[in-house]
């Protein structure tokens, strides 16, 4: 967005459906919810011959790691965030009634708890003190509001989901919906994020448009709203609580942390207690892989599934088919703070002597009842459409803990929605079901 007195640039991370922002006015830049890699923000400031003077965190994020501390220390900028966050880094409290000047504009804090107890919205007012833009963080999305169930046991302040849902009801009705209809809404996430359940693919809206079309903002009682908001939320990846605490403390600098990941040769000695995440294509993986390896394919949501399968305290080897892919996946792991968990990154086209069977698709089509079918889609996906009535339903994020629930009397056929997750699922189940072949239905599910 370009205005006579300011410019807003939106940065998008498609993998995590994350939006961050640079606000520029009179040679000064304020950043809102920056991603882990600070370089794009440095380049923006350099391009506009401007200086980064402020970094604003709307809350301690659960789904990605922020570079707020690295940027602030490197550029001598001030971090603004709610005092309720309990941040363990140098910062300035930014709560109801607080504001600061940025060039010709003013940025104001509005406490909007609901997604978290410490959430804030940033209201931008122009040189005439007219409200123009609201950076709503994870409170108000386009088409939805933030989920209320991520702070029951982590963060400086914890709160039960019902209590946060009630706070969200009041934050939206009493603080955001009372803003002028023409105020632009810039959220921190879009469609595909796990921070809400019904986000739009649009990247900007207005308060007026959201009042008309956003399901969460329609007329309902507080009790009806609580029931609506707490129902059918997406699963919670294993890494979410870890990222809340990491953001509360401030993450290590990005480039040194990524470069510190050991890169080893394929013939290195693997420690038995570490997981093996093998990202090579299924065809190569099936021909030969290391015992116990999980075939998590390179893809748009790699970091989400990595942080859903692997716990934040677990070390893992990361195997890729070429150096370029390895470096890209290490960078993706760093977006959720998982680069420090990598025991080593390894490039290998062939690795290991354990083989996996080719899928017997024709036999499955002819007689699916002769297989134990495992549906590893999320609970909401299964609820929307059950593909095989007799399938055992275990979501992929729970599969390592629950694979022993799968009976071993018949060959096992694993499926998801489009084929991406089933590769990982089948490789996990093979570790638990030893006396029967485990097949991956892959893209044939379509």
ROGU-730913 format. One record per residue (C-alpha): residue in three letters; x, y, z. Coordinates in steps of 0.001 Angstrom, whole numbers, plus 524288, in hexadecimal, padded with zeros to 5 digits. Each point is the difference from the previous one (the first is absolute). Layout:
# ROGU-730913
ALAXYZ...
This chain:
# ROGU-730913
UNK800008000080000UNK8053080D6A7FC3CUNK7FB4480C7C80672UNK804E580DDD7FF47UNK805F87FEE180D94UNK803387F1748013CUNK802117F3387F8C3UNK7FC657F23480469UNK806A87F4187FA3AUNK7FA777F282802ACUNK8094D7F45B80062UNK7FA1D7F2737FDF9UNK8052C7F2BD80410UNK7F7527F67D7F88CUNK804CD7F4048075BUNK7FB058050780D0AUNK7F591808FD7FA29UNK8068680AFB8079CUNK7FF4480E807FD22UNK80986809DD8059DUNK800EB80E7E7FD5CUNK8092980B6D7FE32UNK7FA3680D718027EUNK807FC80B287FA39UNK7FE7A80E73802BFUNK809E780AE97FE4BUNK80BAD7F6D97FF83UNK7FBFB7F81980BE8UNK7FB527F1E07FFC7UNK7F80F7F856809E9UNK7FEB37F1417FE21UNK7F44E7F81680460UNK801807F17380356UNK80C557FD647F7E5UNK803827F2307FBAEUNK80C5B7F8B78043FUNK808C48048A7F4E6UNK8023980EAE801AEUNK8066F8021F7F2C4UNK7F3AA803E67F852UNK7FD5580AE5809DBUNK80DFE804DA7FF65UNK7FF0E8005F7F12EUNK7F32E8078B80097UNK8060F80A5E808B9UNK80C12800DC7F75EUNK7F7CC801387F3B1UNK7F8AB80B86805C1UNK80BDD8062B80664UNK7F9177FEA880D05UNK8034B7FBD680DD1UNK7F9187F54C807B5UNK7FC6F8068580CDDUNK7F5747F70180579UNK7FBE07F1CE80029UNK7F25C7FCD680503UNK7FBDB7F288804A0UNK7F1427FE5B800B9UNK801E57F400808E2UNK809BE7F4D4801F8UNK7FD497F8077F3D0UNK7FD947F163800B3UNK801787FC687F1ABUNK80C99806DE7FC1AUNK80C34805DE805EEUNK8018E80EB97FF37UNK80C9B807797FD7BUNK7FBF780B61808B2UNK80B9E7FECD80931UNK80A2F7FE7E7F53EUNK7FAA380BC77F89AUNK7FF098087580C24UNK80DD77FCF68046BUNK805D28013B7F267UNK7F93280CB07FC88UNK7FEEE8061080D95UNK7F13B7FFEE7FE80UNK7F5DE7FF8F80AC7UNK7F7857F401801F2UNK7F1F88035380384UNK7F7377F595805C9UNK7F5EF7FE9C80ABFUNK8054D7FFFD80DCEUNK7F72E7F43180237UNK808DC7F7E97F73BUNK80A8F7FFA480A7DUNK80A9F8011A7F5B6UNK80DA47FC1A8045DUNK8069E809CC7F705UNK8014D80EC280044UNK7F334805F57FB74UNK7F65680B0E801D2UNK7F2697FCD8804EAUNK7F58F8027B7F5D4UNK7F22F7FF5580550UNK7F338807968002AUNK8031480E837FFD3UNK80E027FE577FB21UNK80485805767F2F3UNK80C1D804B77F900UNK802F7808817F44AUNK805907FA517F382UNK8032F80AE87F691UNK7F311806D87FD4AUNK7F73A7F56D805AEUNK7FCCC7FA8480D60UNK7FF097F1B0803EAUNK7F6B97FD0D80B4BUNK7FEB47F3A480836UNK7F2E87F9708029BUNK7FF907F4548092AUNK7F7F27F59D7F909UNK801097F34D807CAUNK7F94B7F3F47FAB7UNK809D57F86C7F7F3UNK8095B8021980B4CUNK7FEE3807C980CA0UNK80AC98092F7FB62UNK7FB4E802E97F223UNK8001080DE07FAFEUNK7FB17806C17F3C6UNK807AD80B767FA4DUNK7F7D380B437FB01UNK8069A809087F637UNK7FB4880E057FFEFUNK8040E8098C7F56BUNK8059380DA7801D8UNK7F22D804DD802EAUNK7FDF17F57E80A6DUNK7F6487F9017F757UNK7FFB47F1108020EUNK8043C7F9C87F33BUNK805747F2528024BUNK7FED17F57680A75UNK80AAC7F5A3800EDUNK7F7C87F5D8806EEUNK80A177F54E8025CUNK7F9247F32F802FBUNK7F40680673805E9UNK7F841803597F3C9UNK802577F8B37F36DUNK7F93B801CF7F307UNK7F45B7F6FB80144UNK802A27FB6E80DDEUNK806548031680D1FUNK80B827F98B806C7UNK7FE747F2F7806DBUNK7FF4D800C780EF2UNK806037F2DF803B9UNK80EB8802047FEFAUNK8031C8064780D21UNK7FAB47F670809E5UNK80D867FBD1804B6UNK80A51808D47F9AEUNK8041380E3B80064UNK8013080A1780AC3UNK7F1348001580189UNK7F80C7F3B07FE17UNK7F1557FF6D7FE08UNK7F5B87F5BA7FD53UNK7FA357FFDB7F273UNK7F268803C38048BUNK8056B80BB280750UNK807D1804807F438UNK7F4297FE207F743UNK7F85A80919808F4UNK80AF9809F67FF56UNK7FFCF7FEDB7F137UNK7F16F802DE7FFFBUNK8025480CCF80726UNK80C5F8039E7F88EUNK7F91A7FEE47F2FDUNK7F31580627803FDUNK804E780AE6808C9UNK80D1D803A27F9E4UNK8014A7FBC57F1D7UNK7F205800B17FAE8UNK7FED780DCC80586UNK80AC4804E07F6F8UNK7FBAC807677F3BFUNK7FB587F6DD7F53EUNK80A28805087F667UNK80BA17FC1F80892UNK808487F5F57F8DBUNK8024D7F2DC8068CUNK80D877FA117FE91UNK800B57F2EB8075BUNK80BF27F7A4802E6UNK7FA997F3D77F941UNK7F8067FBA37F452UNK7F9F07F3867FAC4UNK807B07F3D9803BCUNK80439804CE80D61UNK7FD5C7F75F80BD5UNK7FD5D80C0C80864UNK7F1B27FFFB7FBE4UNK7F61F7F7727F920UNK7F996807F57F533UNK809DD809C07FADBUNK7FE258065A7F2C3UNK80A467FFF57F54FUNK7FE9780ECB7FEF2UNK80B60807AD805B0UNK7F92780CA4803DAUNK7F23F803FF803D1UNK7F8D980AC58073AUNK7F8FC8008480D00UNK7F33A802597F8CAUNK801C97F45D7F6E9UNK803517F71380B6DUNK7F4218047C807A8UNK7F7A37FC127F47CUNK8064F7F3197FBFCUNK808797FA9180AEFUNK7F8A47F4D480691UNK80620802E180D34UNK7FB3E80E1E7FFD2UNK7F1B97FD447FD89UNK7F5A38029080A41UNK8000B7F59080A97UNK800267FF0580EB6UNK80C9F7FE408076FUNK7FC827F1D2802DAUNK7FD237FD687F1AAUNK80CF6806377FC53UNK8079C7F7A6809B5UNK7F9A57F3B97FAA7UNK802E4804487F202UNK80E25803A580278UNK803FC7F41E807EEUNK7FA047F62D7F678UNK807587F9447F4E8UNK80CFD806F480169UNK80B897F9EE7F899UNK809D87F710806A0UNK80B13805EF807F5UNK80D9E7FC717FAEEUNK80A1D7FB7B809DDUNK8086680C147FDFEUNK7F5EB80A758034FUNK802BA800FF80E98UNK80E957FFD47FD75UNK7FEFD80B8E7F6BBUNK7F800807F4809A4UNK80AEA7FEAD80A0AUNK80ABB802387F5DAUNK7F98980C987FB78UNK7FE088045980E06UNK80EAF7FEC080236UNK804B4803F67F27DUNK805C27F6B37F5F5UNK80E7A7FEDB7FC9EUNK804A3807827F40CUNK7FB7E7F9747F388UNK80C167FE8C7F761UNK809927FB6680A8DUNK7F6027F624804DEUNK7FD917FA7D7F267UNK80E937FF6B7FCFFUNK802747F8C080CCDUNK7F83F7F42F7FB37UNK80A0F7F52C7FD5EUNK800977FB757F1CFUNK805267F2077FF79UNK803057F6177F565UNK7F6637F5107FD2BUNK809427F5D2805A3UNK800288067780D6DUNK7FCC27F85F80C38UNK7F1DB8022E8040BUNK7FCC7800A480E76UNK7F5617F62D8031FUNK7F7F6808CA808D0UNK7FDE680A8E7F5C0UNK7F4B2800347F66FUNK8028D7FF7B7F168UNK7F807809007F74CUNK802477FB807F205UNK7FA78809C27F63FUNK803C07F8D77F380UNK7F50F7FCD17F635UNK7F7F47F3E380339UNK8059B7F8537F48BUNK80DDA801CC80517UNK7FC137FDD880E1FUNK7F9607F30D7FCE2UNK80C207FAEA7F908UNK808438017F80C31UNK7FF678077180CB2UNK805627FF6180DB6UNK7F8727F82480A42UNK7F5D480858806BDUNK800FF80B467F656UNK7F3F7808947FE51UNK7FD64803CE7F1E6UNK7FBAC80E32801A7UNK7FFEB805987F24CUNK8047080D867FC08UNK7F3B9808487FE32UNK7F94680CE7802B6UNK7FC437FC1C80DFDUNK80C7B7F89580350UNK802CF807FF80C3BUNK7F22E7FE3680549UNK800957F1337FEA0UNK80DE97FF748051BUNK7FB878070180C45UNK7F3F77F74E800DEUNK807677F3107FF35UNK80C8A8039080725UNK7FF818052080DECUNK8079180C45803D5UNK8093D7F819808A6UNK803677F5D67F5B5UNK80C7B7FFE77F7EDUNK7FEFC7FBB47F1D1UNK808287FDD47F3DFUNK7FB45807177F3E0UNK802817F8DE7F32DUNK7FDF18065D7F2A5UNK802D37FBA47F223UNK8087280BD57FCA1UNK806DA80B5380696UNK7F67080A637FB6CUNK7F4827F88E805BEUNK807417FDB180CC3UNK802EB80E66801D8UNK7F1F1803B67FCF0UNK7FABC7F628809DBUNK809658046580A98UNK7FAE780DC87FDBDUNK7F2087FB018010AUNK803427F91080CB3UNK8059F80CBD80523UNK7F2F5806D57FDBCUNK7FA967F81B80B6EUNK80C947FFE5807E9UNK8033D7F1E87FC9EUNK80D65802657F9E5UNK806597FE1680D58UNK7FA027F24E8009DUNK806D77FB6C7F39DUNK80AB77F64D803A5UNK80527801337F21BUNK7FBAC803487F246UNK803A07F5957F602UNK7FF887FFCC7F125UNK7FD847F2757FA61UNK7F9A07FAD07F3B0UNK800957F20680535UNK801087FCBD80E5CUNK7FCBC7F3A980797UNK7FC9C7F1FF7FCB7UNK7F24E7FF14805B5UNK7F5B97FFE07F533UNK7F17A803167FFF3UNK7F6107F8E67F778UNK7F9E7805BD7F3D5UNK7F191802A38021AUNK7F6DF7F5467FB46UNK7F5C28095D7FAE0UNK7F8E57F61E7F772UNK7FEA87F63180B10UNK7FAF580ACD808B6UNK7F5F1804687F5F5UNK7FB317F2287FE2DUNK7FEDA7FCA280E64UNK8021D80B4680983UNK7FA8A7F7CC80B3CUNK80C167F7797FF5EUNK807F380BA4804F1UNK8005D8075480CDBUNK7FD8180DE77FB67UNK805E880B1F807F5UNK7FAE880DC67FDA7UNK80A1D809D5804F2UNK7F88280C5B7FC7DUNK7FC7E809D280A83UNK7F3AA7FE17807F2UNK7F8FF80B357F91DUNK803127FA4F7F299UNK7FA947F2CA803EAUNK7F3E68064E805B2UNK7FD87807157F331UNK801B17F3F87F783UNK802867F1FD80421UNK806217F9207F43CUNK800B97F1E9804EEUNK7F58A7FCB280A36UNK808287F5A3806D1UNK80CBA8079180082UNK8077E801B480C9CUNK8013180EAA8022AUNK80CC3804F6805EDUNK8046580DD07FC3DUNK80E23800D37FB77UNK804608088380B96UNK7FBA07F50B80940UNK804E07F4977F7ECUNK80D327FDBB80680UNK7F9437FEEA80D30UNK7F45F7F7DE7FB54UNK8054A7F71E7F540UNK7FF2C7F46980955UNK7F118801067FF15UNK8009F7FACC7F20AUNK7FD2C7F15A7FF4DUNK80A047F7D47F8B8UNK7F7347F55A7FA7AUNK7FF34805A47F237UNK8085A8084B7F6E2UNK7FED280E6880385UNK7FC0180AA37F65DUNK8029180E1080438UNK7F95F80BCA7F9FDUNK7FE6380E898020CUNK7F90C80A1C7F780UNK80946801BD7F499UNK80BE07F7658020CUNK809CC808D5806E3UNK7FDF07FB9880E0DUNK7FE2F7F18A7FD14UNK80E7D7FE5A7FCBAUNK803998043A80DC4UNK7F4C47F856805DDUNK803977F3447F969UNK80E41801378040EUNK7FBE68023A80E30UNK7F6847F47D80029UNK80A647F6C47FA65UNK80776801B380CA2UNK7F4737FAD2807D7UNK7FA547F5C17F6A3UNK80B197F6B57FD25UNK7F95D7F3907FB13UNK7F764805F87F55DUNK8031E808AD7F44CUNK7FC5880E54801B1UNK7FBFC806F47F379UNK7FE8380E537FCBCUNK7F4278030A7F76CUNK8064E80D047FC65UNK7F9C2808437F56FUNK7F72C7F4B47FC0FUNK7F6C48047880ACFUNK7FBD380AD17F6AC
